[in-house]
Amino acid sequence: MDKQKVLETLKEVYDPELGRNIVDLGMVKPEYIDIQGSEIKIRVNLTIQGCPLQATIKDDIEEKLSSIGFDKVTVTFGEMSQQDKDALMGESFQQDSVFDTARTILVGSGKGGVGKSTVAVNLAIAASKSGHKVGLIDADILGFSISRMLGTSGVRPNAIDDTHMYPIEAHGIKVISMGNFAGEDSAVVWRGPLLSNVLKQFMYDVEWGDLDYIFVDLPPGTGDVPLSMMQLIPQSYLLLVTTPQSAASHVAGRLGKMAQKAGVDILGVVENMSYFECPDCGSKQYIFGKGEANKLGKELDSKVLGEIPIITEIREKSDKGTPITLEDKNPVTQVYKDIFSNIDRRCTEIDDSYAGIKK
């Protein structure tokens, strides 16, 4: 059995997220293959160590290679070189981009339905109201909602030239979303490489100008887009959004662990829908339970940065495209401002810790 036959067989093994075979992706090369009779050892270089789909890829490789006559298949995993990653992404990371100077906050969650996008929008506005220049990227390409929450659905960005554009400006922040290009009810069914290309366009083909903070609303879970963003902006920070339910905090922990493996710093945890405050007596009712966010924070060596109450008005304002933080006198606005203040402080602490290491 020769290596060429092995490579041809491995072209039938696909990366589930990127939608391409592992040979064409450059994950397997001839020099990664060692054949000794009916035994074969093979190394697969993934885009990131600890890829959550590693076990699936391993099983597929073992099945395919066993089918062509190998009695023993040993699969090990490594990580692609930066050169290989750049080739896969289609272009090198732009060193002179706004992401080198602005603090980039990746807002993520383990599952959908926890109010992550609502939190991202209101934190961006709270940061703006605190005197910062703020951008917001809706990286949830398939489940975009930011444009609706900001009242900019269908508003097209102004073009600079054939490939570059200005972001939409709404409520004091700069924003870009798939909702500015696709219809409100359109179904976007793109996969791996296409999603990655759109993300790069949102990042590098948009003239963001001078910003202090960029919030990135990630799709829920540990899929290709969160991985891509962590790879593209390794100096970013992750903010985890969860609810008091153990199911939500448990899966959020997976995203946190993925970030740690990718070398991305975790700012902390925001607990959304944390409690209901009785309008008559002012007592707090913890409808969905209590304490899970603190457990998650300790698990990831981080802290809870804030608790957001259950208030119908938050949902109503978002549906109308006028987020609740636009109302200066609303008590919830202060909750979001306090959370952003904690985020700003945590960023400074992390930055100072690295500065101390460099000294």
KOLBATOR-95097 format. One record per residue (C-alpha): residue number from 1; residue in one letter; x, y, z. Coordinates in steps of 0.1 Angstrom, whole numbers. Example, Ala and Ser with C-alpha at 12.3 -4.5 7.8 and 13.67 -1.06 7.14 Angstrom:
BEGIN
ATOM   pos   code    east   north      up
ATOM     1      A     123     -45      78
ATOM     2      S     137     -11      71
This chain:
BEGIN
ATOM   pos   code    east   north      up
ATOM     1      M       0       0       0
ATOM     2      D      14      34     -10
ATOM     3      K       8      69       5
ATOM     4      Q     -10      81     -26
ATOM     5      K     -36      54     -22
ATOM     6      V     -40      64      14
ATOM     7      L     -44     101       5
ATOM     8      E     -70      92     -21
ATOM     9      T     -89      73       5
ATOM    10      L     -87     101      30
ATOM    11      K    -103     125       5
ATOM    12      E    -135     107      16
ATOM    13      V    -131     120      52
ATOM    14      Y    -146     155      57
ATOM    15      D    -142     181      83
ATOM    16      P    -179     183      95
ATOM    17      E    -176     221     101
ATOM    18      L    -156     232      71
ATOM    19      G    -174     209      47
ATOM    20      R    -142     199      28
ATOM    21      N    -120     168      29
ATOM    22      I     -90     167      52
ATOM    23      V     -65     162      24
ATOM    24      D     -76     193       4
ATOM    25      L     -77     213      37
ATOM    26      G     -40     204      42
ATOM    27      M     -47     186      74
ATOM    28      V     -30     154      61
ATOM    29      K       2     154      40
ATOM    30      P      24     126      27
ATOM    31      E      50     133      54
ATOM    32      Y      24     128      81
ATOM    33      I      19      91      70
ATOM    34      D      40      61      82
ATOM    35      I      31      27      67
ATOM    36      Q      46      -5      82
ATOM    37      G      30     -35      64
ATOM    38      S      -6     -37      75
ATOM    39      E      -2     -10     102
ATOM    40      I      -4      27      95
ATOM    41      K       3      57     117
ATOM    42      I     -11      91     106
ATOM    43      R     -10     126     120
ATOM    44      V     -38     150     114
ATOM    45      N     -31     187     119
ATOM    46      L     -63     206     129
ATOM    47      T     -68     243     127
ATOM    48      I     -69     243     165
ATOM    49      Q     -58     219     193
ATOM    50      G     -88     204     211
ATOM    51      C    -112     207     182
ATOM    52      P    -146     194     195
ATOM    53      L    -150     173     163
ATOM    54      Q    -117     155     167
ATOM    55      A    -133     122     178
ATOM    56      T    -156     122     147
ATOM    57      I    -127     128     123
ATOM    58      K    -107     101     141
ATOM    59      D    -135      75     137
ATOM    60      D    -139      83     101
ATOM    61      I    -102      79      93
ATOM    62      E    -101      46     111
ATOM    63      E    -131      33      92
ATOM    64      K    -118      44      58
ATOM    65      L     -83      30      63
ATOM    66      S     -95      -3      77
ATOM    67      S    -117      -7      46
ATOM    68      I     -87      -7      23
ATOM    69      G     -68     -34      43
ATOM    70      F     -50     -19      73
ATOM    71      D     -53     -40     104
ATOM    72      K     -41     -13     128
ATOM    73      V     -47      24     124
ATOM    74      T     -31      49     148
ATOM    75      V     -43      85     145
ATOM    76      T     -27     114     164
ATOM    77      F     -35     151     162
ATOM    78      G     -15     182     160
ATOM    79      E     -21     218     151
ATOM    80      M     -15     235     117
ATOM    81      S      13     259     114
ATOM    82      Q       4     296     110
ATOM    83      Q      15     294      74
ATOM    84      D     -10     266      67
ATOM    85      K     -37     284      86
ATOM    86      D     -32     315      65
ATOM    87      A     -33     294      33
ATOM    88      L     -66     278      45
ATOM    89      M     -82     311      54
ATOM    90      G     -72     324      19
ATOM    91      E     -53     354      32
ATOM    92      S     -29     363      61
ATOM    93      F     -42     381      92
ATOM    94      Q     -41     418      87
ATOM    95      Q     -16     432     112
ATOM    96      D     -27     468     108
ATOM    97      S     -64     463     113
ATOM    98      V     -86     479     140
ATOM    99      F     -85     447     159
ATOM   100      D     -49     453     168
ATOM   101      T     -59     484     188
ATOM   102      A     -95     480     199
ATOM   103      R    -105     456     227
ATOM   104      T    -125     428     210
ATOM   105      I    -152     412     232
ATOM   106      L    -165     379     219
ATOM   107      V    -200     374     233
ATOM   108      G    -208     337     234
ATOM   109      S    -231     311     249
ATOM   110      G    -232     273     250
ATOM   111      K    -268     272     236
ATOM   112      G    -293     294     220
ATOM   113      G    -322     311     238
ATOM   114      V    -303     326     266
ATOM   115      G    -305     362     253
ATOM   116      K    -269     365     242
ATOM   117      S    -276     388     213
ATOM   118      T    -298     411     235
ATOM   119      V    -269     412     260
ATOM   120      A    -244     420     232
ATOM   121      V    -265     449     218
ATOM   122      N    -272     465     252
ATOM   123      L    -236     462     263
ATOM   124      A    -224     478     231
ATOM   125      I    -248     508     237
ATOM   126      A    -238     509     274
ATOM   127      A    -201     511     264
ATOM   128      S    -210     539     240
ATOM   129      K    -229     558     267
ATOM   130      S    -198     554     289
ATOM   131      G    -178     575     264
ATOM   132      H    -162     548     242
ATOM   133      K    -162     544     204
ATOM   134      V    -179     511     198
ATOM   135      G    -184     486     170
ATOM   136      L    -207     456     169
ATOM   137      I    -203     426     145
ATOM   138      D    -232     401     141
ATOM   139      A    -211     370     136
ATOM   140      D    -242     348     138
ATOM   141      I    -244     347     101
ATOM   142      L    -271     320      99
ATOM   143      G    -292     332     128
ATOM   144      F    -287     370     125
ATOM   145      S    -308     392     148
ATOM   146      I    -287     423     156
ATOM   147      S    -301     443     127
ATOM   148      R    -337     437     140
ATOM   149      M    -328     447     175
ATOM   150      L    -312     480     163
ATOM   151      G    -339     488     138
ATOM   152      T    -315     485     108
ATOM   153      S    -329     455      90
ATOM   154      G    -325     459      52
ATOM   155      V    -305     491      56
ATOM   156      R    -276     486      32
ATOM   157      P    -241     499      41
ATOM   158      N    -227     526      19
ATOM   159      A    -200     513      -5
ATOM   160      I    -165     529      -6
ATOM   161      D    -154     508     -37
ATOM   162      D    -161     474     -52
ATOM   163      T    -150     456     -20
ATOM   164      H    -151     480       9
ATOM   165      M    -179     496      28
ATOM   166      Y    -188     518      57
ATOM   167      P    -206     502      87
ATOM   168      I    -242     511      96
ATOM   169      E    -244     536     124
ATOM   170      A    -273     532     149
ATOM   171      H    -278     545     184
ATOM   172      G    -243     557     188
ATOM   173      I    -225     525     176
ATOM   174      K    -211     511     143
ATOM   175      V    -226     478     133
ATOM   176      I    -226     452     105
ATOM   177      S    -250     422     102
ATOM   178      M    -262     397      76
ATOM   179      G    -295     414      82
ATOM   180      N    -282     444      63
ATOM   181      F    -278     422      32
ATOM   182      A    -304     394      34
ATOM   183      G    -341     399      38
ATOM   184      E    -356     396      73
ATOM   185      D    -372     363      65
ATOM   186      S    -344     349      43
ATOM   187      A    -328     316      52
ATOM   188      V    -290     317      49
ATOM   189      V    -278     281      44
ATOM   190      W    -241     286      39
ATOM   191      R    -214     264      54
ATOM   192      G    -178     264      65
ATOM   193      P    -156     283      40
ATOM   194      L    -184     307      29
ATOM   195      L    -191     316      66
ATOM   196      S    -154     322      71
ATOM   197      N    -152     345      41
ATOM   198      V    -182     366      52
ATOM   199      L    -167     370      87
ATOM   200      K    -134     382      71
ATOM   201      Q    -154     407      50
ATOM   202      F    -172     420      81
ATOM   203      M    -138     424      98
ATOM   204      Y    -115     437      71
ATOM   205      D    -137     451      43
ATOM   206      V    -156     474      66
ATOM   207      E    -141     507      73
ATOM   208      W    -145     507     111
ATOM   209      G    -124     537     118
ATOM   210      D    -109     543     153
ATOM   211      L    -127     522     179
ATOM   212      D    -121     515     216
ATOM   213      Y    -143     483     218
ATOM   214      I    -156     459     192
ATOM   215      F    -183     435     204
ATOM   216      V    -188     403     184
ATOM   217      D    -221     384     188
ATOM   218      L    -211     348     182
ATOM   219      P    -234     320     172
ATOM   220      P    -242     297     201
ATOM   221      G    -221     266     207
ATOM   222      T    -186     255     198
ATOM   223      G    -188     254     160
ATOM   224      D    -167     267     132
ATOM   225      V    -175     304     136
ATOM   226      P    -164     308     173
ATOM   227      L    -133     288     164
ATOM   228      S    -126     310     134
ATOM   229      M    -130     342     154
ATOM   230      M    -107     330     182
ATOM   231      Q     -81     321     156
ATOM   232      L     -84     354     137
ATOM   233      I     -83     375     168
ATOM   234      P     -62     356     194
ATOM   235      Q     -59     387     215
ATOM   236      S     -97     389     220
ATOM   237      Y    -116     383     252
ATOM   238      L    -146     359     258
ATOM   239      L    -177     370     277
ATOM   240      L    -200     341     285
ATOM   241      V    -237     346     286
ATOM   242      T    -259     320     304
ATOM   243      T    -291     317     324
ATOM   244      P    -295     302     359
ATOM   245      Q    -305     268     345
ATOM   246      S    -278     242     349
ATOM   247      A    -283     230     313
ATOM   248      A    -273     264     300
ATOM   249      S    -243     269     323
ATOM   250      H    -230     234     316
ATOM   251      V    -228     239     278
ATOM   252      A    -214     274     283
ATOM   253      G    -186     258     301
ATOM   254      R    -176     239     270
ATOM   255      L    -172     271     250
ATOM   256      G    -151     285     279
ATOM   257      K    -128     255     278
ATOM   258      M    -125     258     241
ATOM   259      A    -114     294     245
ATOM   260      Q     -89     285     271
ATOM   261      K     -74     259     247
ATOM   262      A     -73     285     220
ATOM   263      G     -54     310     243
ATOM   264      V     -83     334     245
ATOM   265      D     -88     351     279
ATOM   266      I    -122     347     296
ATOM   267      L    -135     380     310
ATOM   268      G    -163     364     331
ATOM   269      V    -199     354     331
ATOM   270      V    -231     374     326
ATOM   271      E    -262     357     340
ATOM   272      N    -293     367     319
ATOM   273      M    -329     363     331
ATOM   274      S    -313     359     366
ATOM   275      Y    -343     369     387
ATOM   276      F    -377     385     387
ATOM   277      E    -382     415     410
ATOM   278      C    -417     419     424
ATOM   279      P    -431     453     413
ATOM   280      D    -451     456     446
ATOM   281      C    -427     445     473
ATOM   282      G    -393     446     455
ATOM   283      S    -384     411     465
ATOM   284      K    -363     390     441
ATOM   285      Q    -377     357     429
ATOM   286      Y    -351     333     414
ATOM   287      I    -375     315     391
ATOM   288      F    -349     295     372
ATOM   289      G    -327     287     402
ATOM   290      K    -296     303     417
ATOM   291      G    -259     297     419
ATOM   292      E    -251     281     385
ATOM   293      A    -234     311     371
ATOM   294      N    -211     313     401
ATOM   295      K    -202     276     397
ATOM   296      L    -194     283     360
ATOM   297      G    -172     312     370
ATOM   298      K    -152     292     395
ATOM   299      E    -149     263     370
ATOM   300      L    -133     286     345
ATOM   301      D    -112     306     371
ATOM   302      S    -134     336     364
ATOM   303      K    -162     356     380
ATOM   304      V    -198     366     375
ATOM   305      L    -197     402     361
ATOM   306      G    -234     409     364
ATOM   307      E    -270     396     367
ATOM   308      I    -297     409     344
ATOM   309      P    -333     406     357
ATOM   310      I    -363     392     338
ATOM   311      I    -382     422     325
ATOM   312      T    -408     422     297
ATOM   313      E    -396     456     286
ATOM   314      I    -362     443     276
ATOM   315      R    -378     420     250
ATOM   316      E    -404     446     239
ATOM   317      K    -377     473     233
ATOM   318      S    -355     449     214
ATOM   319      D    -384     438     191
ATOM   320      K    -391     474     183
ATOM   321      G    -354     482     174
ATOM   322      T    -350     505     204
ATOM   323      P    -329     486     230
ATOM   324      I    -337     494     266
ATOM   325      T    -303     509     273
ATOM   326      L    -313     539     252
ATOM   327      E    -334     550     282
ATOM   328      D    -310     567     306
ATOM   329      K    -334     566     335
ATOM   330      N    -343     530     332
ATOM   331      P    -328     509     361
ATOM   332      V    -319     482     336
ATOM   333      T    -296     507     318
ATOM   334      Q    -276     511     350
ATOM   335      V    -273     473     353
ATOM   336      Y    -258     471     318
ATOM   337      K    -235     501     325
ATOM   338      D    -223     483     357
ATOM   339      I    -216     451     338
ATOM   340      F    -196     471     311
ATOM   341      S    -177     488     339
ATOM   342      N    -167     453     352
ATOM   343      I    -157     443     317
ATOM   344      D    -136     474     312
ATOM   345      R    -119     467     346
ATOM   346      R    -113     430     338
ATOM   347      C     -97     439     304
ATOM   348      T     -74     463     322
ATOM   349      E     -65     436     347
ATOM   350      I     -57     411     320
ATOM   351      D     -37     436     300
ATOM   352      D     -17     446     330
ATOM   353      S     -10     410     339
ATOM   354      Y       6     405     304
ATOM   355      A      25     437     307
ATOM   356      G      39     424     340
ATOM   357      I      51     392     323
ATOM   358      K      68     412     295
ATOM   359      K      87     433     321
